[in-house]
Amino acid sequence: MEGSTSIKKKVFSGLVWTYAERFLAQSISIIVTVVLSRMIEPEEYGVIAIVTVFITFADTFAINGLGNALIQKKNADDLDFSSVFYFNIIFSMLLYFIIFEGAPFVAYLYKKDILTIVLRVMAIRIPIAAVNSVQQAYVSKIMEFKKFFYATLFGTFFSAVIGVIMATRGFGVWALVSQYMSNTIIDTMVLWKVVGWRPKRMFSWKRMKTLYSYGWKILATSLLINIYGNIQDLIIGKKFSAKDLAFSNKGRQFPSLIADNINTSISKVLFPAISEVQTDRKEVKKFTRRAISVGTYILSPILVGLAVIAKPFVEIILTDKWLPSVPYLRIMCLVFLLQPIQTASIQAMKAIGESETYLKLEIIKKAGGVLILFISIVFFRSVFAIVLGGLITEIFSTIMNIPTNKRLIEYTYFEQIEDVGITFLITTFMAIIVSFTGHYIFEKHLQIIVEIFVGIVTYMFLSIIIKNNNYVYLRNTVDSIVRKRRGK
C-alpha cells in the first residue's frame, strides 16, 4: 500500500513537472513558429518538412525500443544502461553514414539540390539523439521529471533565439536548420549535466539480447507508425509540391504543438509509473482511466476551439500567405483530439509487457491506414483528401483500441465511453455557441478575442453545472497545491 502511495506521488509530481516542461516548450515554440512563419516562405518550410521525414525515420532506429526496454525492465542497472548507450552510439553513427551517402539521391528524387547539404547537416542530430535517449530513459526510470524541465528550458529558449536572429538576417532555410539542431544539442548537453549518470566501461551482449527481446517489438511498431505517418508527407512533397507540403504541415503544426503538451506528458509519466505496478491490473486501469479522461478534458476545448477560429487565427497570426493551410488545420485539430485516448492505452500496453499485442494492433491499424491513403491518392487526387483520410484512419485506430483495453485491463466499453463522452458533448456544445457568436462579428481581431472568451466561459460553466469529474479532480488538485504552498 505504501509503495502504491509513493508511485501516485511520483506520478502527480511527474505530471506537474512534465506539464510545466511541455507548456514552456510549446509556448516558446508557438511564438517562434509565428515569428519565423512571417519571415520565411512556405517553399523553404517545405524543404525542411521533406528532410525531417528522413531524420525522423532514422531517429526511430536510433532511439526507440531499447530506451523503452530500460524503463520497462524492473531492475535495470548500470550494465544495462551502459550497454545500450554504447550500442546506440555505434549504431547511430552507421545510420548517419547511410544518410550522408544517400542525401544526393533524395535531392535528385525531389529535384532540389539544397536537400543534399541540408539533410547531411540535420542528420548530425541522430548520434546526438542516441545519447539523449539513454539520458531520458534514466530520468524516466527514476521518475525525476524536474530534470527534463531544465533541459527543455535551455534548449528551447536558446534555439529559439538563434533561429529568430538568423531569420531576421535573411538566412531562410538555414534559420530553421539552426533552430532544429541547436535545440537538440543544448537539450542533450544540459541533460548530461543535470542527470549525473555516466556510462561505465562495461558492455554485455547477454543483457542486450534480453532488452532486445522486448525492445524490438517496440522498435518495429515505432517504425511502422513513422513510416505510415511520414509517407503522407513524402507523397505530397513528390506528387504535388514543396509548397503544398508546407501548407499541410503548417495546418498540422499548431494542433500538434498543443496536443504534444498533453500526450508527451502522458507518455513520459504513465509508462514508468505503470511499469512499477504492472502486476496490479486494477492500478494499471486506474492510471490509464485518469490519463485518458483528464487528457481529453484539457485538450478537447483547446483543439475544437482552434478549429472554430482557424481562419481569423491564421490571418492574424501567420498572415494571409498561409491561408491555404486553414482546411488542414481544422482537420488536424480533430485528428489530435483523439490522441490522449490512444496514447494512454498504448503506454499501458507497453508497461505491462504487451509489446507483441501493441505491434499486432499497430499492424492492423496501419494496414487500414494505407488502404485509406491509397483510396485518397488514386480516386480523389488532392492534398485535402489525403489529410482527411488521416482523420478517418485516426478514428479507426481509436476504435481498434477499445476491445484491447477491455481484454488486457478490464476497461469496459461503457467505462471508456463514459470517460470521454461527456467531455466531447460539452465541447461540441461549446463549439456551436462560439461559432454562432463569431458569425455576427466582422472585425477579425475583435472576433477572435470574443470567441475565445465565450468558449472559455461556456466550457467552464457547463463543467460546473454538470459537476464534471475531471473538472472536480483538477480543481481539487489545484486547491491541494495552494494549501501546501500556504502551509509552507
C-alpha positions in Angstrom: 0.0 0.0 0.0 2.9 2.3 0.9 4.6 1.6 -2.4 1.4 2.4 -4.3 1.1 5.7 -2.5 4.7 6.5 -3.3 4.1 5.8 -7.0 1.0 8.0 -7.0 3.0 10.9 -5.5 5.7 10.4 -8.2 3.0 10.3 -10.9 1.5 13.5 -9.6 4.9 15.3 -9.2 5.9 13.9 -12.6 2.8 15.2 -14.3 3.2 18.7 -12.7 6.8 19.0 -13.9 6.2 17.4 -17.3 3.1 19.6 -18.0 5.3 22.6 -16.9 8.1 21.4 -19.3 5.7 20.9 -22.2 3.8 24.1 -21.6 7.1 26.0 -21.5 8.4 24.3 -24.6 5.2 24.7 -26.6 4.7 28.3 -25.6 8.2 29.2 -26.9 7.7 27.0 -30.0 4.4 28.7 -30.8 5.9 32.2 -30.5 8.9 31.2 -32.6 6.7 29.5 -35.2 4.7 32.7 -35.6 7.8 34.8 -36.0 9.6 32.5 -38.4 6.4 31.9 -40.5 6.1 35.6 -41.1 9.8 35.8 -42.3 10.3 32.5 -44.1 8.4 31.5 -47.3 6.3 28.3 -47.5 8.7 26.8 -50.1 11.6 26.9 -47.5 9.4 25.3 -44.9 8.6 22.5 -47.4 12.4 21.7 -47.8 12.6 21.2 -44.0 9.5 19.1 -44.0 11.0 16.7 -46.6 14.3 16.4 -44.7 12.5 15.9 -41.4 10.8 12.8 -42.7 14.1 11.0 -43.3 15.6 12.3 -40.0 12.5 11.1 -38.0 12.8 7.7 -39.7 16.5 7.3 -38.8 15.8 8.6 -35.2 13.3 5.7 -34.8 16.1 3.2 -35.3 18.5 5.1 -33.0 16.3 5.9 -30.0 13.2 3.7 -29.9 12.8 0.2 -28.5 15.9 -0.1 -26.2 15.1 3.0 -24.2 11.6 1.7 -23.6 13.1 -1.7 -22.6 15.3 0.0 -20.0 12.3 1.7 -18.4 10.1 -1.4 -18.5 12.7 -3.7 -17.0 12.2 -4.0 -13.3 15.8 -4.0 -12.1 17.8 -2.3 -14.9 21.3 -1.5 -13.7 24.4 0.3 -14.9 25.4 -2.6 -17.1 22.0 -2.4 -18.9 22.2 1.4 -19.4 25.9 1.3 -20.4 25.4 -1.5 -22.9 22.5 0.4 -24.6 24.5 3.6 -24.5 27.5 2.2 -26.4 25.3 0.2 -28.8 23.2 3.4 -29.6 26.3 5.4 -30.3 27.8 2.9 -32.8 24.5 2.2 -34.5 23.6 5.9 -34.8 26.9 6.6 -36.5 26.2 3.9 -39.0 22.8 5.5 -39.7 24.4 8.9 -40.2 26.9 7.4 -42.8 23.9 5.9 -44.7 22.0 9.2 -44.8 25.2 11.1 -45.7 25.8 8.9 -48.7 22.1 8.8 -49.7 21.4 12.5 -49.5 22.2 13.2 -53.2 19.6 10.6 -54.2 17.0 12.3 -52.1 17.9 15.7 -53.7 17.6 14.1 -57.2 14.2 12.4 -56.3 12.7 15.7 -55.3 14.6 17.8 -57.8 16.0 20.2 -55.1 19.8 20.4 -54.9 19.7 22.1 -51.5 18.3 18.9 -49.9 21.8 17.3 -50.1 23.5 19.6 -47.7 20.5 20.3 -45.5 19.9 16.6 -45.0 23.6 15.9 -44.2 23.7 18.7 -41.6 20.4 17.9 -39.9 21.3 14.2 -39.8 24.1 15.1 -37.3 21.2 15.1 -34.8 20.9 11.3 -35.0 24.0 10.3 -32.9 23.2 13.2 -30.5 19.7 11.9 -30.1 21.1 8.4 -29.4 22.9 9.8 -26.4 19.9 11.8 -25.3 17.6 8.7 -25.5 19.6 6.9 -22.8 19.6 10.0 -20.6 15.8 10.3 -21.0 15.4 6.6 -20.2 17.4 7.0 -17.0 15.4 10.1 -15.8 12.1 8.4 -16.6 13.2 5.2 -14.8 13.9 7.1 -11.6 10.9 9.4 -12.2 12.8 12.7 -11.6 11.0 14.7 -14.3 12.2 18.0 -13.0 15.4 17.4 -14.9 13.5 17.4 -18.2 12.2 20.8 -17.3 15.7 22.4 -17.1 17.0 20.8 -20.2 13.9 21.8 -22.2 14.1 25.4 -20.8 17.6 26.0 -22.0 17.3 24.0 -25.3 14.0 25.6 -26.4 14.9 29.2 -25.4 18.4 29.4 -26.9 17.5 27.6 -30.1 14.5 30.0 -30.5 16.9 33.0 -30.1 19.3 31.5 -32.7 16.5 30.7 -35.2 14.9 34.2 -35.0 18.3 36.1 -35.2 19.2 34.1 -38.3 15.8 34.6 -39.9 16.0 38.4 -39.4 19.3 38.3 -41.2 17.9 36.6 -44.2 19.3 33.0 -43.8 16.0 31.5 -44.8 16.0 27.7 -44.6 19.3 27.7 -42.6 17.5 29.6 -39.8 15.2 26.6 -39.5 18.1 24.2 -39.6 20.0 26.1 -36.9 17.0 26.2 -34.6 16.4 22.5 -35.0 20.0 21.5 -34.5 20.8 23.8 -31.6 17.7 22.7 -29.7 18.9 19.0 -29.8 22.5 19.9 -28.9 21.7 22.2 -26.0 19.0 19.9 -24.6 21.4 17.0 -24.6 24.3 19.0 -23.0 22.0 20.3 -20.2 20.5 16.9 -19.5 24.0 15.4 -19.5 25.0 17.9 -16.8 21.9 17.6 -14.6 21.3 13.8 -14.8 24.5 12.7 -13.1 24.5 9.3 -14.7 27.6 8.4 -16.8 28.2 5.3 -18.8 30.6 2.8 -17.2 33.3 0.9 -19.0 31.2 -2.2 -19.4 29.1 -4.0 -22.0 27.1 -7.2 -22.1 25.7 -8.8 -25.2 23.6 -11.1 -23.0 21.9 -8.1 -21.4 21.4 -6.6 -24.9 19.7 -9.7 -26.0 17.3 -9.6 -23.0 16.5 -6.0 -23.6 16.2 -6.5 -27.4 13.7 -9.3 -26.9 11.3 -6.7 -25.6 12.6 -3.7 -27.4 12.5 -5.0 -31.0 8.7 -5.1 -30.9 8.5 -1.5 -29.7 11.1 -0.6 -32.4 9.1 -2.4 -35.1 5.9 -0.7 -34.0 7.6 2.7 -33.9 9.0 2.1 -37.4 5.6 1.1 -38.6 4.0 4.2 -37.1 6.7 6.5 -38.5 6.7 5.0 -42.0 2.9 5.4 -42.2 3.0 8.9 -40.5 5.6 10.2 -42.9 4.7 8.5 -46.1 1.9 11.0 -46.4 4.4 13.9 -46.4 6.7 12.1 -48.9 3.8 11.6 -51.3 2.5 15.2 -51.0 6.1 16.6 -51.5 6.7 14.4 -54.6 3.2 14.2 -56.2 2.3 17.9 -55.6 4.9 20.4 -54.4 7.0 21.6 -51.5 4.6 24.5 -51.1 1.6 22.1 -50.8 3.6 20.1 -48.2 4.4 23.3 -46.3 0.7 24.2 -46.1 -0.4 20.8 -44.9 2.4 20.7 -42.4 1.6 24.2 -41.1 -2.0 23.0 -40.7 -0.7 20.2 -38.5 1.9 22.3 -36.6 -0.3 24.2 -34.2 -2.7 21.3 -33.3 0.5 19.2 -32.9 2.2 21.7 -30.6 -0.9 21.9 -28.4 -1.6 18.1 -28.3 2.1 17.2 -27.7 1.9 19.1 -24.4 -0.7 16.6 -23.2 0.5 13.5 -25.0 4.2 13.8 -24.1 3.3 14.3 -20.5 1.1 11.2 -20.5 3.8 9.1 -22.3 6.7 10.2 -20.1 4.9 9.8 -16.8 2.4 7.0 -17.4 4.8 4.4 -18.9 7.3 4.3 -16.0 4.5 4.6 -13.4 2.6 1.7 -14.8 5.8 -0.3 -15.2 6.2 -0.1 -11.4 2.7 -1.5 -10.7 2.4 -3.7 -13.9 1.3 -6.8 -11.9 -1.6 -5.0 -10.3 -4.1 -4.6 -13.2 -6.5 -2.6 -11.0 -3.9 0.1 -10.5 -2.9 0.0 -14.2 -6.6 0.5 -15.1 -6.9 3.4 -12.6 -3.9 5.2 -14.0 -5.0 4.6 -17.6 -8.5 5.9 -17.0 -7.3 9.0 -15.3 -4.8 9.8 -18.1 -7.5 9.4 -20.8 -10.2 11.3 -19.1 -8.1 14.3 -17.9 -6.0 14.5 -21.1 -9.2 14.6 -23.2 -10.9 17.1 -20.9 -7.9 19.5 -21.1 -7.2 19.0 -24.8 -10.8 19.0 -26.3 -11.8 22.6 -25.8 -8.5 23.9 -27.0 -8.3 22.0 -30.2 -12.0 22.3 -31.1 -11.9 26.0 -30.2 -8.9 26.4 -32.5 -10.7 24.6 -35.3 -13.6 27.0 -35.0 -11.5 30.2 -35.1 -9.0 28.8 -37.6 -9.4 31.4 -40.4 -9.1 34.6 -38.3 -6.3 32.9 -36.3 -4.2 32.2 -39.4 -4.9 35.7 -40.9 -3.8 37.5 -37.7 -1.0 35.2 -36.5 0.6 33.9 -39.7 -0.6 36.4 -42.4 -2.7 35.8 -45.5 0.1 33.9 -47.3 -0.7 30.9 -45.1 -4.5 30.9 -45.6 -4.4 27.7 -47.7 -3.4 25.8 -44.5 -6.8 26.6 -42.8 -8.7 23.5 -44.0 -5.8 21.3 -43.0 -5.6 23.0 -39.6 -9.3 22.2 -38.9 -8.9 18.6 -39.9 -5.8 18.1 -37.8 -7.4 19.6 -34.7 -9.9 16.7 -34.9 -7.1 14.2 -35.5 -5.1 15.2 -32.4 -8.3 15.4 -30.4 -8.2 11.6 -30.2 -4.5 11.3 -29.3 -4.8 11.2 -25.5 -7.1 8.1 -25.8 -4.6 6.3 -27.9 -1.5 7.5 -26.0 -2.7 6.3 -22.6 -3.8 2.9 -24.0 -0.5 2.4 -25.7 1.6 3.3 -22.7 -0.5 0.8 -20.6 0.1 -2.0 -23.2 3.9 -1.3 -23.3 4.2 -1.0 -19.5 2.6 -4.4 -18.7 4.8 -6.1 -21.2 2.3 -6.5 -24.0 4.7 -5.2 -26.7 3.6 -8.0 -29.0 -0.1 -7.1 -28.7 1.0 -3.5 -29.4 2.8 -4.5 -32.5 0.0 -6.6 -33.9 -2.6 -3.9 -33.2 -0.5 -1.3 -35.0 -0.1 -3.6 -38.0 -3.9 -3.8 -38.3 -4.3 0.0 -37.8 -1.6 0.9 -40.3 -2.9 -1.6 -42.9 -6.2 0.1 -42.7 -4.5 3.5 -42.9 -2.5 2.5 -46.0 -5.7 1.4 -47.7 -7.4 4.7 -46.9 -4.3 6.6 -48.1 -4.3 4.6 -51.4 -8.0 5.5 -52.0 -7.3 9.1 -51.2 -4.5 9.3 -53.7 -5.9 7.2 -56.6 -9.6 8.3 -56.5 -9.5 11.8 -55.1 -6.0 13.1 -56.1 -5.9 16.1 -53.7 -3.9 17.1 -50.6 -7.2 17.7 -48.8 -8.4 14.2 -49.5 -5.1 12.8 -48.1 -5.3 14.8 -44.9 -9.0 13.9 -44.5 -8.0 10.3 -44.9 -5.7 10.7 -41.9 -8.7 11.7 -39.8 -10.6 8.6 -40.9 -7.6 6.5 -40.0 -7.3 8.1 -36.6 -11.0 7.3 -35.8 -10.5 3.7 -37.0 -7.3 3.4 -34.8 -9.1 4.7 -31.7 -11.9 2.2 -32.1 -9.4 -0.6 -32.5 -8.0 0.1 -29.0 -11.4 -0.3 -27.3 -11.6 -4.2 -27.2 -7.9 -4.5 -26.4 -8.3 -2.2 -23.3 -11.2 -4.4 -22.2 -9.2 -7.6 -22.6 -5.9 -6.5 -21.0 -7.0 -4.4 -18.1 -10.8 -5.0 -17.9 -11.5 -1.4 -19.0 -15.2 -2.0 -20.1 -16.8 -0.4 -23.2 -19.1 1.6 -21.0 -16.3 3.0 -18.9 -14.3 4.0 -22.0 -17.3 5.9 -23.4 -18.1 7.4 -20.1 -14.5 8.8 -19.6 -14.6 10.8 -22.9 -18.3 11.0 -23.9 -19.4 13.8 -21.6 -16.3 15.8 -22.5 -17.0 15.5 -26.2 -20.6 16.5 -25.6 -19.9 19.7 -23.7 -17.1 20.5 -26.2 -19.5 20.2 -29.1 -22.0 22.5 -27.4 -19.2 25.0 -26.7 -18.2 24.9 -30.4 -21.7 25.7 -31.5 -22.0 28.7 -29.2 -18.6 30.0 -30.2 -19.4 29.6 -33.9 -22.8 31.3 -33.5 -21.2 34.2 -31.6 -18.4 34.8 -34.2 -20.9 34.8 -37.1 -22.1 38.3 -36.0 -18.7 39.9 -35.5 -16.9 41.1 -38.7 -13.7 42.7 -37.3 -11.4 39.7 -37.1 -9.3 40.9 -34.1 -12.4 41.5 -32.0 -13.9 38.3 -33.3 -11.1 36.1 -32.2 -11.0 37.7 -28.7 -14.7 37.4 -28.2 -14.8 33.8 -29.4 -12.0 32.7 -27.1 -13.7 34.4 -24.1 -17.1 32.9 -24.9 -15.5 29.4 -25.4 -13.7 29.5 -22.0 -16.8 30.8 -20.1 -19.1 28.2 -21.8 -16.9 25.3 -21.2 -16.3 26.2 -17.5 -20.0 26.9 -17.0 -21.0 23.6 -18.4 -18.4 21.7 -16.4 -19.5 23.3 -13.2 -23.2 22.8 -13.8 -22.9 19.1 -14.6 -20.2 18.6 -11.9 -17.8 17.0 -14.4 -15.5 14.6 -12.7 -12.4 15.9 -14.4 -13.2 19.5 -13.5 -13.7 18.4 -9.9 -10.4 16.4 -9.9 -8.4 19.3 -11.4 -9.9 21.9 -9.1 -9.2 19.7 -6.0 -5.6 19.2 -7.3 -5.0 22.9 -7.6 -6.6 23.6 -4.2 -4.3 20.9 -2.7 -1.2 22.6 -4.2 -2.3 26.0 -3.0 -2.9 24.7 0.6 0.5 23.1 0.6 2.2 26.3 -0.6 0.4 28.3 2.1 1.3 25.8 4.7 4.9 26.3 4.0 
